[in-house]
Amino acid sequence: MSFVGGGTIIPWALIPAAAICNVDPFDLARRNLIPVIIGLVVTTIVAVFLI
């Protein structure tokens, strides 16, 4: 399992999305932090049961 390079996709996608919506990128990242963490935890739990 390899996650090399995947972490750079989200920060680079966040900047144009924030610019289009005229929102501060840090505010957008702060608001999306909890849903992203919940999604990662749920996905990890489901993956553990599937494996």
C-alpha positions as CSV (number, residue, x, y, z in Angstrom):
1,M,0.0,0.0,0.0
2,S,1.5,3.3,-1.1
3,F,0.3,6.9,-0.5
4,V,3.2,8.6,-2.1
5,G,2.3,12.0,-3.6
6,G,-1.4,11.8,-2.8
7,G,-1.1,14.3,0.1
8,T,-0.2,17.1,-2.3
9,I,-3.4,16.9,-4.3
10,I,-5.7,18.3,-1.6
11,P,-3.6,21.4,-0.6
12,W,-3.2,22.4,-4.3
13,A,-6.9,21.9,-5.0
14,L,-7.9,23.9,-2.0
15,I,-6.2,27.1,-3.1
16,P,-8.1,27.5,-6.4
17,A,-11.4,26.5,-4.9
18,A,-11.0,29.1,-2.1
19,A,-10.1,31.7,-4.7
20,I,-13.1,30.9,-6.9
21,C,-15.4,31.1,-3.8
22,N,-13.6,34.2,-2.5
23,V,-12.9,32.5,0.8
24,D,-9.7,32.4,2.9
25,P,-8.0,29.1,2.2
26,F,-7.1,28.7,5.9
27,D,-10.7,29.2,6.9
28,L,-11.8,26.6,4.3
29,A,-9.2,24.1,5.5
30,R,-10.2,24.7,9.1
31,R,-13.9,24.1,8.4
32,N,-13.2,20.9,6.4
33,L,-10.8,19.4,8.9
34,I,-13.4,17.6,11.1
35,P,-15.3,16.0,8.2
36,V,-12.1,14.8,6.6
37,I,-10.8,13.3,9.8
38,I,-14.2,11.5,10.4
39,G,-14.1,10.2,6.8
40,L,-10.6,8.8,7.3
41,V,-11.5,7.1,10.6
42,V,-14.6,5.5,9.2
43,T,-12.8,4.4,6.0
44,T,-10.0,2.9,8.2
45,I,-12.5,1.0,10.4
46,V,-14.4,-0.4,7.4
47,A,-11.1,-1.4,5.7
48,V,-10.0,-3.2,8.9
49,F,-13.2,-5.3,8.9
50,L,-13.0,-6.0,5.1
51,I,-9.4,-7.2,5.3
